[in-house]
Amino acid sequence: MSAFTPVGFADVRLEGKFWRERLDTVLAHTIPSQHVQLEKHGILESLTLPNPPPPLRYPRNNHGFTVQVFWDSDVGKWIEAASYALAHRRDAEIEKKIDAIVDLWGKAQLPDGYLNCWYLGHEPEKRWTNLRDNHELYNLGHMLEGAIAYYQVTGRRKFLDIMEKAIAHVRTIFGPGPNQKHGYPGHQEIELALYKLYKLTGDRRHLDLAAYFINERGKQPYYFDEEAVARGADPADYWFKNYEYSQAHLPVREQTKVVGHAVRAIYMYTAMADLAHELDDAGLRTACETLWKDVTETKMYITAGLGPAAANEGFTRDFDLPNDTAYAETCASVALIFWAQRMLHFDLDGQYADVLEQALFNNVLCGLSRDGEHYFYSNPLENDGSHSRWAWHTCPCCTMNVSRLIASVGGYFVSHSDDAIAFHLYGGIATTVTLKSGKVALRETSNYPWSGEIRIEVEPEAPAAFTVKVRIPGWSKGGKVSVNGQAIDAGAAVNGYLDITRTWAKGDRIDLDLPMPAERLYAHPSVSMDVGRVALRRGPLVYCLEEADNSGGAVQRFRLPRTAELKASTRSDLFDGIVTISADAVALEADDWRQALYRTNPPRQETAKLTALPYYLWNNRQQGSMLVWVPEA
Amino acid sequence: MSAFTPVGFADVRLEGKFWRERLDTVLAHTIPSQHVQLEKHGILESLTLPNPPPPLRYPRNNHGFTVQVFWDSDVGKWIEAASYALAHRRDAEIEKKIDAIVDLWGKAQLPDGYLNCWYLGHEPEKRWTNLRDNHELYNLGHMLEGAIAYYQVTGRRKFLDIMEKAIAHVRTIFGPGPNQKHGYPGHQEIELALYKLYKLTGDRRHLDLAAYFINERGKQPYYFDEEAVARGADPADYWFKNYEYSQAHLPVREQTKVVGHAVRAIYMYTAMADLAHELDDAGLRTACETLWKDVTETKMYITAGLGPAAANEGFTRDFDLPNDTAYAETCASVALIFWAQRMLHFDLDGQYADVLEQALFNNVLCGLSRDGEHYFYSNPLENDGSHSRWAWHTCPCCTMNVSRLIASVGGYFVSHSDDAIAFHLYGGIATTVTLKSGKVALRETSNYPWSGEIRIEVEPEAPAAFTVKVRIPGWSKGGKVSVNGQAIDAGAAVNGYLDITRTWAKGDRIDLDLPMPAERLYAHPSVSMDVGRVALRRGPLVYCLEEADNSGGAVQRFRLPRTAELKASTRSDLFDGIVTISADAVALEADDWRQALYRTNPPRQETAKLTALPYYLWNNRQQGSMLVWVPEA
């Protein structure tokens, strides 16, 4: 069990401009507009159980599925996100809406505890017959997370009671007993929720059920085969052909390669890490470490996007990272943040914080528009101008994943143990932690991610000896650190953290100066799509060329000489102040290409200034082309 | 009507090594093995009409289609290919097999002439109710082409009689009359066959029917909508959503952009060009020229592959030419050869011959393996080693398209008018043409495409004045031409042809020396996939890097400096003698990339020799990576 635990988001006040803007947008626009969308798309209506139910809004696809089977989860996830928002600012209107939803679920729930509005409304006789394809356990997971979050912020128990009753029912159905189904979810998620419920209640049975689902997974004969036979189906008719899709092809401890549906995979690894912590299970931890290496060393976009393929919404072969067709679902990178946080808290190894930050500032933030009411589901790294943000999505999973993440982002900044405090992220926060020696008030002030100048004020109730660990990000070089103006050796940082152990007293401050030059990044040569190409990064932000900043046609015309100077500029005229990167590049000119698609003389190249902006901000102004990996000249 | 007509393949003897090898392979291996495959896959069996029919080998897909509805066409196309083979070398065994097939069709045909083994065997009551999706007219087209070819080589009429009866039936069903259906094929093809039948029989009704199908196409209200309503379906349920898929969105004369399914499109343009020739229809010709410009200037791979997208087996937006996912169906480039030949014969403009040659030596030849028994359906320009040739294909259209093309390739070499002879392709042929002035024996000797040294011997029965037009390919620069050793000005060539008008006598010879340096090609800057990349070409052949010639990992590791010398080498050890291109390039090394997917210092580059071989030959030795467009260093 880790010595460090994160300070929960409700105890961390976001003060910096960057996160304040995102949080305010989520509170003022995203959460309310999501409720409007849930209503508009019939998702809330689906929680009442008329008989007969209304016709499907989203007919079954050619595998026989309709997205409507996930709808309970979408509502659950919205309640979770809304509850996090309420922790920042209570809102009677929103709470009324949540209570109304809870009432519907309360009415829908069967006396035995079963609760799934799809099955109850459409095919009640089929409940618990197809975990492989449908989402009964997944839905309960998200509802449970919503119930816990709502209880924590309001103290109202009704939703939590409903969900505890539902989980008690699940526990009668699934387990090792002779009359129980030895099953596990087709889409992992409930394991995370059960772990949270265990942490909330201390009831060990919730932990055991999470562990049962994880440990049962992948055993042969496959449960998914058995349940198919039991319902009269041919297991061979499974559309994906093998259980890599849901990471049920092997027992989890034997899995060494990241495969299948990306969100399923990363949720599962997160649950495995939770269990590894709680049960001090070295086998699970080793599996997590092996899978982490596999995904971050061979299958992750530079934006920390995961899963290149739309076909399985997931992983393919090593180093297969196509840019224009990248799926890189927002949900998968949100999940990566969850997983990274668990991995970080084994030993506080900064490589996990680096990926957490990379996912947060790039693929995840990209998923939500500046106005807070439009979304990316997939996050390609190149586009011809046809990709754009949705006001809603047929499968709205990403919308509430990004809102719940931003509404709770404060929870990723700081951890502490009995005698140490660790700063993982920067951007302007204030919090108070309680060490063995007493309370310590902390304030971190910075204009991060635009600047690497960071001040941390450490204010114990009374002078006390403890350690403050400050993260030196993997992207930074030549950082300087001082305590009360006295330089200390930043090079002494180990695994990405610099330990500052001393007797702290009111007025003490740490200053970090992490230089943020605009820099070039190159991909591993096995990423064939990026050979001869370069990406731009400054601090934690990956940059892209967008047509809005580079008029004159598609940004794919640019080539960047390796020697061209990269210039970072503060632009107060853009998005309330950001930093762009510009360079004297060359642009291929097509004006002398009349009537030829190919020719022997190279395209004419003209000197041209290129301007790059942070990837997460693209497609907030106009439709147009976008490019992360620029060909070198 | 064109002054020039092609000399038919049966009158052109292939003598050069390059085409002899391909032709012998097709005769000895491809044609017989295709019959074996037709038998093995139940396609021949489908021509007998048991009741009930056997269960589907290829179940309907999610649009309700099964490839089995095309099977008549596959057999028809095999008979066409086999008949072309018989023109080179009669074969009683093959003829017996064809006669057996013809007998089955004879038995299947209804007294009214209707013939379609799918409908007759599975849903006879539905005949002529769904031209949009099914393939009754398309099938008849291929069967008719087979019947004509078989009749021409053997003089046996039975198949032709069956097909004339079937066409007479079609003529009763479709046409402008009040009791006729004002329809046209969902997959164009029969128009080409009807034109051939008209040319064979002189029966104007066949020409009129072809013109009817072309002219009716795209008129509103749409026939496909009307027939859908008539069969009780909702036209809006059409999976492709609009009729661009089958080029039925607009009347053909109003079409200016190449859209939809590539094979459908190019077959249609070919038929339009046939009609433009025959009817001296300037409107159709202009439409063809506009569409030709559109496709060759914005939508054609450097291999003359057409149609980047698998989703519609066809065209997308201008300049969208992804390399690794290129569909570039073999059939589409075979069709391009058909179309180019028609366009060429308007005015003998060499741009059409250039594309014909480009398609032939690259995308089309690539479709057939060296052993003559394996095929590419799609022809990507980059691959990670997973793409490989098929022994057969679920939809075997390409297999017989490539065999019929190679078996009749001699028909693309020479044309003549009353007083002129034109050479379009080179590679070693002998033929005799009859001009107004008498017969002229011709022999072209060369080691083309490996060498541009070409000798043409012109031998009239008696000395006579006429013109010999020799094509100076668009790819060639600085070519020299001499007549009987006397240099003439090759620069006087107009539109790709050099006219040599004189009194010719026995012993006269023309010598062409077309230098074939290995050279670099660049794509139009709007082809974003190829920015910063270069392709290699020598003569008409586009080259690629294949792992078999470049050991040490994926060929995607190479970068080619713009200044690196390209060296062409004759390699007698490869494929009975070919020319490769090699260069001192650089290769990205991954040995210092432990545990990192991205980094700030560029990949280490080592000098490395790169070897390229003709694209059409790839995947004939081992599985491995392949690349046409190489990043520049």
Chai-1 contact restraints between the chains, C-beta under 6 A:
chainA,res_idxA,chainB,res_idxB,connection_type,confidence,min_distance_angstrom,max_distance_angstrom,comment,restraint_id
A,N62,B,N62,contact,1.0,0.0,6.0,A-B,restraint_1
A,E297,B,Q595,contact,1.0,0.0,6.0,A-B,restraint_2
A,E297,B,L597,contact,1.0,0.0,6.0,A-B,restraint_3
A,I302,B,Y598,contact,1.0,0.0,6.0,A-B,restraint_4
A,E519,B,T600,contact,1.0,0.0,6.0,A-B,restraint_5
A,L521,B,Y598,contact,1.0,0.0,6.0,A-B,restraint_6
A,Y522,B,P602,contact,1.0,0.0,6.0,A-B,restraint_7
A,Y522,B,P603,contact,1.0,0.0,6.0,A-B,restraint_8
A,A523,B,Y598,contact,1.0,0.0,6.0,A-B,restraint_9
A,H524,B,W593,contact,1.0,0.0,6.0,A-B,restraint_10
A,H524,B,L597,contact,1.0,0.0,6.0,A-B,restraint_11
A,P525,B,R557,contact,1.0,0.0,6.0,A-B,restraint_12
A,P525,B,L588,contact,1.0,0.0,6.0,A-B,restraint_13
A,P525,B,A590,contact,1.0,0.0,6.0,A-B,restraint_14
A,P525,B,P603,contact,1.0,0.0,6.0,A-B,restraint_15
A,S528,B,Q556,contact,1.0,0.0,6.0,A-B,restraint_16
A,V531,B,Q556,contact,1.0,0.0,6.0,A-B,restraint_17
A,V531,B,P631,contact,1.0,0.0,6.0,A-B,restraint_18
A,G532,B,G532,contact,1.0,0.0,6.0,A-B,restraint_19
A,G532,B,R559,contact,1.0,0.0,6.0,A-B,restraint_20
A,G532,B,P631,contact,1.0,0.0,6.0,A-B,restraint_21
A,Q556,B,S528,contact,1.0,0.0,6.0,A-B,restraint_22
A,Q556,B,V531,contact,1.0,0.0,6.0,A-B,restraint_23
A,R557,B,P525,contact,1.0,0.0,6.0,A-B,restraint_24
A,R559,B,G532,contact,1.0,0.0,6.0,A-B,restraint_25
A,L588,B,P525,contact,1.0,0.0,6.0,A-B,restraint_26
A,A590,B,P525,contact,1.0,0.0,6.0,A-B,restraint_27
A,A590,B,S526,contact,1.0,0.0,6.0,A-B,restraint_28
A,W593,B,H524,contact,1.0,0.0,6.0,A-B,restraint_29
A,Q595,B,E297,contact,1.0,0.0,6.0,A-B,restraint_30
A,L597,B,E297,contact,1.0,0.0,6.0,A-B,restraint_31
A,L597,B,H524,contact,1.0,0.0,6.0,A-B,restraint_32
A,Y598,B,I302,contact,1.0,0.0,6.0,A-B,restraint_33
A,Y598,B,L521,contact,1.0,0.0,6.0,A-B,restraint_34
A,Y598,B,A523,contact,1.0,0.0,6.0,A-B,restraint_35
A,T600,B,E519,contact,1.0,0.0,6.0,A-B,restraint_36
A,P602,B,Y522,contact,1.0,0.0,6.0,A-B,restraint_37
A,P603,B,Y522,contact,1.0,0.0,6.0,A-B,restraint_38
A,P603,B,P525,contact,1.0,0.0,6.0,A-B,restraint_39
A,P631,B,V531,contact,1.0,0.0,6.0,A-B,restraint_40
A,P631,B,G532,contact,1.0,0.0,6.0,A-B,restraint_41
